[in-house]
Amino acid sequence: MLRKSIFARLNNWIIFSLMTIVVLTVVIASTILINFLRKEEIKRVDILVSAIKFQQEVTTPSLEAQALVLQIYSSNTTIPVIILDKDDQLIEHKNIAQDIEGKPKEIVALAKKMAKNYPPIELKFSNQNNQFVYYDNSKLLNNLRYSPYILGFFILCYFLFSFWFLRTIKKTDEGYLWAGLAKETAHQIGTPLSSMIGWIEIMKLDMPDYEGVSEIEKDIERLRTISERFSKIGSVPELNDMNFNKTIQENYDYLKTRVSRKINFSLHLPTYNILVPHNKILMSWVIENLVKNAVDAMKGEGTLQMFVFERNKNILIEVKDTGSGMTKQQAGNAFKPGYSTKKRGWGLGLSLAKRVVKEYHNGDIKISQTEIGKGTTFRIIIKKA
């Protein structure tokens, strides 16, 4: 089981790494494309500046040259351009915001702002009336600056949603699988159990005072309870029982006679009754699982304590043992279906216990404390009605 867990975790890291690589690739590719478009716009500005300089220096250009210069100038419909003289007086502008049209001071201020992104291109003339061409990115390019991050974010959200969706489907399938397995187990137990009930009645007639008959009858009743527990998995149980103290006490009385005498098993209940809606059969199953795990961890010798108390609006049940304890990795995997530290364990007990507490009783179950060589404390939290 541990090897399987390691491979499963490795697969998760591989998937995460691939997702990260895809997102980073998209961001990097988009950034390269934007840089390419930026360089192309700078080239267009250089061509425009050359056309303006040619127009002002050549006194008698040919009609073809005039047409070419006009075409170059008119083809720029996106890049904002402002031309100032050496005294910062406005000469020409194009593709700027309409709200500053006809406002020379604001246009000059915009030109100075453009200079922070790109240094102005100086047009040198023989008469020393030099001009300066200020320019900036087009609106499209400015908007595209954020596209890699937005695109990467949406891709990441898509992968996360897909991962969540597939995981939800997997959990649902696992839930149906465990429910079907539990119901089939209950059905299989039911047949020999009915026969055993008949035989015990015959034994009671022949040996009414035999102590062994009484003990066997108790175990048969326990088997009937176990069968009923399995039959309830997958269906919505009724929370008819109220006296929580009674449920815990009955579990304790039954389990105490069946654990090793080398285990100091004690129960600490409050002096007053705790009333909370619960299903007695399923809650008994949870307690039994925790106690059996604790007994196994102590290898039949140690101290096992159960505490029931109130805290704020919650009922807390703690099962504390002095067993071998768990590592952080073991504690993190303890409630996962199929995970077990025992050589012959199926890894179903704690996962089913968690499902009973969380899904059927709207509570939670966790390992509140554990230390290698010192023991483990399981805690069940159930909200009061």
C-alpha positions in Angstrom: 0.0 0.0 0.0 2.9 2.4 0.8 4.5 1.7 -2.6 1.1 2.4 -4.3 0.8 5.7 -2.3 4.3 6.8 -3.4 3.5 6.1 -7.1 0.2 7.9 -6.8 1.9 10.9 -5.3 4.6 10.8 -8.0 1.9 10.8 -10.6 0.2 13.9 -9.0 3.6 15.7 -9.1 4.1 14.8 -12.8 0.6 16.1 -13.6 1.2 19.3 -11.7 4.6 19.8 -13.4 3.1 19.3 -16.9 0.3 21.8 -16.0 2.9 24.3 -14.9 5.0 23.8 -18.0 2.0 24.3 -20.3 1.0 27.6 -18.5 4.6 28.9 -18.5 4.9 28.0 -22.2 1.8 30.0 -23.0 3.0 33.0 -21.0 6.5 32.9 -22.5 5.1 32.4 -26.1 2.7 35.3 -25.6 5.5 37.5 -24.2 7.7 36.7 -27.2 4.9 37.6 -29.6 4.3 40.9 -27.8 8.0 41.8 -28.0 8.0 41.0 -31.7 5.0 43.3 -32.3 6.6 46.0 -30.2 9.8 45.9 -32.4 7.6 46.0 -35.5 5.9 49.1 -34.3 9.2 50.7 -33.6 10.3 49.9 -37.2 7.1 51.5 -38.5 7.9 54.6 -36.5 11.4 54.8 -37.9 10.0 54.5 -41.4 7.5 57.3 -40.6 10.2 59.5 -39.2 12.3 58.9 -42.4 9.3 59.9 -44.5 8.7 63.1 -42.5 12.4 64.1 -42.8 12.4 63.4 -46.6 9.2 65.5 -47.0 10.7 68.5 -45.2 14.2 68.3 -46.7 13.4 67.7 -50.4 12.0 70.9 -51.8 10.8 69.5 -55.2 9.9 65.8 -54.7 8.5 63.8 -57.5 4.8 62.9 -57.6 5.7 59.3 -56.9 7.8 60.3 -53.8 5.0 62.5 -52.5 2.5 59.7 -53.0 4.8 57.2 -51.1 5.3 59.7 -48.2 1.6 60.3 -48.0 0.9 56.6 -48.0 3.4 55.9 -45.2 1.9 58.7 -43.1 -1.7 57.7 -43.7 -1.0 54.0 -43.1 -0.3 54.7 -39.4 -3.8 54.4 -37.9 -2.8 52.9 -34.5 0.5 54.2 -33.2 0.2 57.5 -31.3 2.7 60.1 -32.6 3.4 63.7 -31.5 6.0 66.0 -33.2 7.4 69.0 -31.2 10.0 71.5 -32.1 13.1 72.2 -30.1 11.1 74.7 -28.0 8.4 72.1 -27.2 5.9 73.7 -29.5 3.4 71.4 -31.1 3.9 70.8 -34.8 1.8 67.6 -35.6 0.1 64.8 -33.8 -1.8 61.6 -34.8 -3.8 58.8 -33.1 -4.1 60.4 -29.7 -7.1 60.5 -27.3 -10.0 62.6 -28.6 -10.5 64.2 -25.2 -7.2 66.2 -25.6 -7.7 67.2 -29.3 -7.3 71.0 -29.7 -5.5 71.3 -26.3 -1.8 71.9 -27.1 -0.6 72.0 -23.5 -2.1 68.6 -22.7 -0.7 67.1 -25.9 2.8 68.4 -25.0 2.3 66.8 -21.5 1.3 63.6 -23.2 4.5 63.7 -25.3 6.7 64.1 -22.2 4.9 61.1 -20.7 5.6 59.1 -23.9 9.3 59.9 -23.5 9.3 57.8 -20.3 8.6 54.7 -22.3 10.5 55.4 -25.5 13.1 58.2 -26.1 12.0 60.7 -28.7 13.6 60.5 -32.2 15.4 63.7 -33.2 15.0 65.1 -36.7 18.1 67.1 -37.5 17.9 69.8 -40.2 20.5 72.0 -41.7 18.7 75.2 -40.5 19.0 73.9 -36.9 15.2 73.8 -36.5 15.3 70.3 -35.2 12.2 68.4 -34.4 11.4 65.6 -32.0 9.1 62.7 -32.7 7.4 61.2 -29.6 5.6 57.9 -29.8 4.1 55.1 -27.7 2.6 51.7 -28.0 -0.7 51.3 -29.8 -3.8 50.6 -27.7 -3.8 47.0 -29.0 -0.2 46.4 -27.9 -0.9 48.0 -24.5 -3.9 45.7 -24.0 -1.9 42.7 -25.1 0.7 43.3 -22.4 -1.7 41.7 -19.9 -2.9 38.9 -22.2 -0.2 36.3 -21.2 -1.1 36.6 -17.5 -4.8 36.5 -18.2 -4.5 33.6 -20.6 -2.2 31.8 -18.2 -4.7 32.4 -15.4 -7.6 31.0 -17.4 -5.6 28.0 -18.5 -4.6 27.3 -14.9 -8.3 27.6 -13.8 -9.3 25.2 -16.5 -6.7 22.6 -15.4 -7.8 23.1 -11.7 -11.4 22.7 -12.6 -10.7 19.6 -14.7 -8.6 18.1 -11.9 -11.4 18.8 -9.4 -14.1 17.4 -11.8 -12.2 14.2 -12.4 -11.4 13.8 -8.8 -15.1 14.3 -7.9 -16.1 11.6 -10.4 -13.4 9.3 -9.0 -14.7 9.8 -5.4 -18.3 9.2 -6.6 -17.3 6.0 -8.3 -15.3 4.9 -5.2 -18.3 5.7 -3.0 -20.6 3.5 -5.1 -18.0 0.8 -5.1 -17.6 0.8 -1.3 -21.4 1.0 -0.9 -21.9 -2.0 -3.2 -19.2 -3.9 -1.4 -20.7 -3.1 2.0 -24.2 -4.2 1.0 -23.0 -7.4 -0.6 -21.0 -8.1 2.6 -24.2 -7.6 4.7 -26.1 -9.9 2.4 -23.4 -12.6 2.6 -23.3 -12.3 6.5 -27.1 -12.6 6.7 -27.4 -16.1 5.4 -25.1 -17.9 7.9 -26.3 -15.6 10.6 -29.9 -16.7 10.2 -28.8 -20.3 10.5 -26.7 -19.5 13.7 -29.7 -17.8 15.3 -31.8 -21.0 14.7 -29.0 -23.2 16.2 -28.6 -21.0 19.3 -32.3 -21.4 20.0 -32.0 -25.1 19.9 -28.9 -25.0 22.2 -30.9 -22.8 24.6 -33.6 -25.5 24.9 -31.0 -28.3 25.5 -28.7 -26.2 27.8 -30.6 -23.3 29.1 -28.2 -22.5 32.0 -24.9 -22.9 30.0 -22.9 -19.7 30.2 -21.3 -20.3 26.8 -24.8 -20.1 25.1 -25.3 -16.7 26.6 -21.9 -15.5 25.3 -22.5 -16.9 21.8 -25.9 -15.2 21.8 -24.2 -11.9 22.5 -21.7 -12.4 19.6 -24.6 -13.4 17.3 -26.3 -10.1 18.3 -23.1 -8.3 17.5 -22.9 -10.0 14.1 -26.4 -8.8 13.4 -25.4 -5.3 14.3 -22.4 -5.5 12.0 -24.6 -6.7 9.2 -27.0 -3.9 9.8 -24.1 -1.4 9.7 -22.9 -2.6 6.3 -26.4 -2.5 5.0 -26.7 1.2 5.9 -23.6 2.2 3.9 -24.7 4.1 0.8 -28.2 5.0 2.2 -29.2 8.0 4.3 -29.4 6.8 7.9 -32.0 8.1 10.4 -30.5 10.0 13.3 -33.1 8.9 15.8 -30.9 8.3 18.9 -30.4 11.1 21.3 -28.6 9.9 24.4 -25.0 10.0 23.4 -23.7 8.9 26.8 -25.7 5.7 26.5 -24.3 4.9 23.0 -20.7 5.4 24.2 -21.3 3.5 27.4 -22.8 0.5 25.7 -19.8 0.4 23.2 -17.4 0.7 26.1 -19.0 -2.1 28.1 -19.0 -4.5 25.0 -15.4 -3.7 23.9 -13.9 -3.8 27.4 -14.7 -7.5 27.7 -13.0 -8.2 24.4 -9.8 -6.4 24.7 -6.7 -7.7 26.3 -6.6 -7.6 30.1 -3.1 -6.1 29.8 -4.8 -3.0 28.4 -5.9 -0.5 31.0 -9.2 0.6 29.2 -11.1 3.5 30.8 -14.0 5.8 29.9 -14.5 9.3 31.0 -18.1 10.6 30.6 -19.6 13.9 31.8 -21.9 13.7 34.8 -24.8 15.0 32.8 -26.5 13.5 29.7 -25.4 14.7 26.3 -28.3 14.8 23.9 -27.4 14.9 20.2 -29.1 13.3 17.2 -27.0 10.4 15.9 -27.3 6.9 14.5 -26.4 4.5 17.3 -25.4 1.6 15.0 -23.1 3.7 12.8 -21.6 5.7 15.6 -20.8 2.4 17.5 -19.0 1.3 14.4 -16.8 4.4 14.4 -15.9 4.0 18.0 -15.2 0.3 17.6 -12.8 1.0 14.6 -10.9 3.6 16.7 -10.6 1.3 19.7 -9.5 -1.7 17.6 -6.9 0.5 15.8 -5.6 1.7 19.2 -5.4 -1.9 20.5 -3.5 -3.0 17.4 -1.1 0.0 17.8 -0.4 -1.0 21.4 0.1 -4.7 20.5 -2.2 -5.8 23.2 -0.6 -3.9 26.1 -0.8 -0.3 27.3 -3.3 2.4 28.3 -6.4 3.2 26.3 -8.6 6.1 27.4 -11.9 7.5 26.0 -13.1 11.0 26.8 -16.4 12.6 26.0 -16.9 16.3 26.6 -18.4 19.5 25.3 -16.6 22.5 23.8 -18.5 25.5 22.6 -21.2 24.1 20.4 -19.5 20.8 19.7 -19.4 17.3 21.2 -15.9 15.9 21.3 -14.9 12.2 21.6 -11.3 11.4 22.1 -9.7 7.9 21.9 -6.1 8.1 23.3 -3.7 5.2 23.3 -0.1 4.7 24.3 0.8 2.7 21.1 3.5 3.1 18.5 2.3 6.4 17.2 2.5 7.6 13.5 4.8 9.6 11.3 3.5 12.7 9.6 3.1 10.8 6.4 1.2 8.0 8.0 -1.1 10.5 9.8 -1.8 12.3 6.5 -2.8 9.1 4.8 -4.6 7.4 7.6 -8.1 8.2 6.4 -7.4 7.5 2.7 -9.3 4.4 1.3 -6.9 1.4 0.8 -4.1 2.8 3.0 -3.0 0.7 5.9 0.2 0.2 7.9 -0.8 -3.4 8.8 0.5 -6.2 6.6 -3.0 -7.7 6.4 -5.0 -4.5 6.6 -7.5 -3.5 3.9 -7.3 0.2 4.8 -11.1 0.6 4.9 -11.9 1.1 8.6 -10.8 4.7 9.1 -12.0 5.8 5.7 -15.5 4.4 6.4 -15.4 5.9 9.9 -14.6 9.3 8.4 -17.5 9.0 5.9 -19.9 8.1 8.7 -18.9 11.1 10.8 -18.6 13.7 8.0 -21.4 12.7 5.6 -24.0 11.2 8.0 -23.4 13.2 11.2 -22.1 16.5 9.7 -19.0 16.3 11.9 -15.3 15.6 11.5 -12.7 13.1 12.6 -9.0 13.7 12.7 -5.7 12.8 14.4 -5.3 15.5 17.0 -2.0 14.3 18.3 0.5 11.6 17.5 4.1 10.9 18.4 6.3 7.9 17.5 6.7 5.6 20.5 4.3 7.6 22.7 0.9 7.1 21.1 -2.0 8.6 19.1 -5.1 10.6 19.9 -8.1 10.4 17.5 -10.8 13.1 17.9 -14.4 13.1 16.7 -16.2 16.4 16.5 -20.0 16.5 16.2 -22.0 19.7 16.2 -24.8 19.9 18.8 -28.4 20.2 17.5 
